[in-house]
Amino acid sequence: MEVKERIAYVRGLIEGAEGFHADATSRAVWDHLLLVCDALAQSLSELEEYVESLDADLFQLEEEVYGGELDEEEEDDELLDEDFVRAECPRCGEEVYFEESLLYDDNVEISCPECGEILFRGNNNGRFDPEDEEEPVAPLTDNQEPSE
């Protein structure tokens, strides 16, 4: 039963009740209460229409951006086709996707967005490693030959 139908039902119960017509003050209160209920029902109806309109607009936008509907399995396959890695957080079970190229970055740390658990650390664990730095080369003087 819709809201407007419920209000009409309550209106019938109130108007058919004994004593509704007896007291002018109580009748005025009930009439105003029913008017407020009618206004709320009308507002609710307008809001439902607006939400349906937004939903249709969002559907059209998704069609334009994603090129059609994808079910959940196709979405997962599409993500994996784009060189992404899927990891499951050992602490909370959240599925985390990140670019495969990050696996080869020594200064990267990937954490779960849900609980903050570290899922992957590069070889340097995000710290500077002096062994990765090349030794500085002293400039040659006029009399020196390059050595290997």
LUMVOMAR-330764 format. One line per 5 residues: number of its first residue (from 1); for each residue x, z, y of C-alpha. Coordinates in steps of 0.1 Angstrom, whole numbers. Example, Ala and Ser with C-alpha at 12.3 -4.5 7.8 and 13.67 -1.06 7.14 Angstrom:
# residues 2
1) 123 78 -45 ~ 137 71 -11 $
This chain:
# residues 148
1) 0 0 0 ~ 14 -10 34 ~ 16 13 63 ~ -12 -3 82 ~ -35 0 51 $
6) -26 37 47 ~ -34 43 84 ~ -68 25 80 ~ -75 47 49 ~ -66 79 68 $
11) -88 67 97 ~ -117 63 73 ~ -112 98 59 ~ -110 114 93 ~ -140 96 107 $
16) -161 102 76 ~ -152 139 75 ~ -178 165 84 ~ -172 180 118 ~ -152 151 132 $
21) -179 143 157 ~ -188 179 165 ~ -159 189 187 ~ -148 166 215 ~ -114 181 217 $
26) -105 177 180 ~ -119 142 181 ~ -96 133 210 ~ -66 148 192 ~ -73 128 161 $
31) -80 96 180 ~ -46 99 198 ~ -29 107 166 ~ -43 76 150 ~ -33 55 180 $
36) 3 68 177 ~ 2 59 139 ~ -10 24 148 ~ 18 20 173 ~ 44 32 148 $
41) 30 7 122 ~ 32 -21 147 ~ 68 -12 156 ~ 77 -10 119 ~ 62 -44 113 $
46) 82 -59 142 ~ 114 -42 129 ~ 108 -57 94 ~ 104 -91 109 ~ 136 -87 128 $
51) 156 -75 98 ~ 142 -105 78 ~ 154 -128 106 ~ 189 -112 106 ~ 190 -116 68 $
56) 182 -153 70 ~ 208 -158 97 ~ 234 -139 77 ~ 226 -161 47 ~ 231 -192 67 $
61) 264 -179 80 ~ 276 -171 45 ~ 267 -206 34 ~ 288 -221 62 ~ 318 -198 57 $
66) 319 -196 19 ~ 303 -229 11 ~ 276 -216 -11 ~ 267 -187 -32 ~ 293 -172 -55 $
71) 285 -146 -81 ~ 307 -116 -85 ~ 328 -131 -113 ~ 334 -163 -94 ~ 345 -143 -64 $
76) 370 -124 -85 ~ 383 -157 -100 ~ 386 -172 -65 ~ 407 -142 -53 ~ 430 -145 -83 $
81) 435 -182 -77 ~ 449 -176 -43 ~ 481 -157 -55 ~ 466 -122 -52 ~ 475 -93 -75 $
86) 448 -69 -87 ~ 458 -33 -92 ~ 436 -4 -102 ~ 444 30 -86 ~ 453 55 -113 $
91) 438 84 -93 ~ 404 71 -81 ~ 399 38 -101 ~ 395 17 -70 ~ 404 -20 -74 $
96) 430 -31 -49 ~ 440 -67 -42 ~ 471 -77 -23 ~ 493 -108 -19 ~ 517 -115 -48 $
101) 545 -122 -23 ~ 545 -84 -14 ~ 559 -77 -49 ~ 591 -93 -38 ~ 595 -75 -6 $
106) 620 -46 -9 ~ 606 -27 21 ~ 570 -26 12 ~ 547 2 1 ~ 512 -5 -11 $
111) 487 24 -12 ~ 451 27 -23 ~ 428 24 8 ~ 404 48 -8 ~ 426 78 -17 $
116) 460 70 -4 ~ 478 70 -38 ~ 510 48 -38 ~ 504 18 -61 ~ 536 -1 -55 $
121) 569 5 -38 ~ 596 -21 -31 ~ 632 -15 -43 ~ 642 2 -10 ~ 611 24 -10 $
126) 607 15 26 ~ 641 29 36 ~ 672 11 49 ~ 698 4 22 ~ 733 -1 37 $
131) 744 -20 6 ~ 720 -48 15 ~ 738 -52 48 ~ 767 -77 48 ~ 801 -63 58 $
136) 810 -72 93 ~ 836 -100 95 ~ 865 -94 119 ~ 872 -123 142 ~ 902 -146 134 $
141) 932 -146 156 ~ 950 -177 164 ~ 977 -171 138 ~ 954 -160 109 ~ 940 -183 82 $
146) 906 -175 67 ~ 908 -156 34 ~ 883 -156 7 $
